[in-house]
Amino acid sequence: MKLKKIKNNPVFLLAILAMIVAIIYWGFLVKERYVSKANIVLQTPDIAPPELSFSSMMAGASATNTADLLYLREYLLSVDVLKSLDKKLDLRGHYASNEIDMFNRLDATAPIEFFHDYYLSRVSVVLDSYSNVLIVSTSAYTSSMAHSITSSLLELGEQHMNQMGQRLANEQLGF
């Protein structure tokens, strides 16, 4: 008797229908995503001898290194890097592929602002403040594209930090 009441209950039927839709969506429609990760550690040459003071001990020996890592993080998540990656790897074409389900697909005609938001949902750059390591994680719909995005981010980051170091060295020489 109670089983009949449960089966005739519209909430129960709605829950069963929702589970069936979810199983079909997650089991058959969603395209797999591949993740590629890399860790970045900045090594800076010591131009000046390290000072031992109370403030340096409280801030940590690598306070300037942390600032550089944060600067690099912001650069890797910037629109300029997105444009560079899109030009090199055709990110827009990859993420707008018809093979991707409509809920996860990027609109091919999306303006750069929406494309950047989509990029930020697929690329993560997190600073581990304890170990001073920048953790880069990218996701794409093929393993080769995920790896290519991560490798390109590492190359662009290295170029950017080298250019920044070169400018700083030139400014110190000019002073």
N, C-alpha and C positions, 0 to 999 in steps of 0.2 A: 504494500500500500504506500509506504513512504517513498519507495523507489519511483513509483508512478508520479508522485507529487514533485519529486526532484526533476524528473525528465520533462514534465510539463511546465516547469518554472522557466520563464523567459531569461532570467539572469544566468541560469545554468547553461541554457542553450547558447547564449551570447558568449559566455566564457569558453565553451567548447569551440565555437566558431572562431574566436580570437586565437585560440591555440592552433587550430588548423591553418589559419592564415599565416601565423608566425612560423610554423614548421615549413610551409611551402616557401615563404619568402627567404628564410635563413638557410633552408636546405637546398633550394634549387635556383633562386634568382640572384642572390648576392654573389658578386665576384670576389674572389679571394684578394686580400691585400697582403703585400710583402713589406716587411720592415727591415731597414738597414740602420745600424747604429755605429757611431764612432765617438771616441773620446779625444778631446783636445787638451793638451797641456802646453802652456806657453813657457818658453824658456827665454829669459832676457839676459843679455850680458850685463854684468855688474861693472858699470863705468866708475862709480864712486864706491869707496869701501863702505861696507855695511856699518851702520851706527847701532850701538847697543844703548838703548835708552828705555825708560819705563813705557813711554808712549808706543815705541816700536814693538815692545813685547805684548802690549795690550791689543794693538791693531793686528798683530801677526806680522811675520817677516815678509809676507808677500802681499801687502795691502795694495801696492801699485799693480802687481800682477792681477789681482782680483778686478781692479778697475779696467785693466786691458781686456780681461775676459768678458766683462760686462759690455764693454764697447764692441768687442767682436760679436757677442751675442746679438746686440741690436743691429749690427751690420748684416749678419746672416739672415735676419728676419725682415730685412728692408725690402722695399719695392724695387730698388736698384738691383739687388741680387736676384729677385724674382724675374725681372726683365732679362737679366743676363742668362739665367737658367733656361728661360723660355726660348731665348734665341739659340742657345746651344743644344738643348735637349727636346725642344717642342713640348714643353710641359702642358700647355693648353690643349694641344692635340691628344696627349696621353690621357689627361683627366676628363676630356670631353668625348672620349671614345664611346661609340654606340654599344660596345660590349659591356659597359658598366650599367648597373641598374639605375633607373631614373632618379632614385632618391639620393644616390651618391655621386651622380655625374655632374660635372661642371658644365654650365651653359657655354657653348662655344663662342657666343657673342657677348659674354659677360664683360662689363667694364672692368678696368684694372682694379678698382676698389674691391669688387666682389671676388675677382681672381686672387687678390692678395689675401682676403679673408679665407678663401678656400685653401690657399697655400699654407696659411698659418694653422689650418686644421690638419694638414698633412705633414708638416715639418715642426719638430719640437727641438728647441735649443735651451737646455737647462743648465744652470751653474750649480755644481755641487760645492757649496762653500766650505765644507769640511776638508775636502781633498784638493780644492782649487782645480777642478776638472770641468770642462765644458762638455756636456753630453749632447750629441747631435743624433736625432732619430728622425728618419724619414719613412713615409709609407707611400707605396705606389702599387699599381695593379700587375706589374711584372717584377720579378726579382732583379732583372738586369736594370730596369729603370730606377728602382729603389737604390741599388748600388751606385748607379751613375749620378743620381741626385746627391747622395752623400759624398761621393768622391769629388764632385764639382764644388760642393759647398766647402770642402776642406781646401781645395785648390784656391778658390776665391778668397777664403779667409786668410790663407797663408800669404797670398799676393797683397791683400789689403794691409795686413799687419807689417809686412816687409816695407811697403810703401810708407806707412805711418812711421816706422822706425827710421827709414831713410830721411824723411822730412825732418824728424826730430834731430837726427845727427847733423843735417845741413844747417838747421837753425842754431845748434850749439856751436858749430864751427863759425857761423856768421856772427855770433855774439862775441 
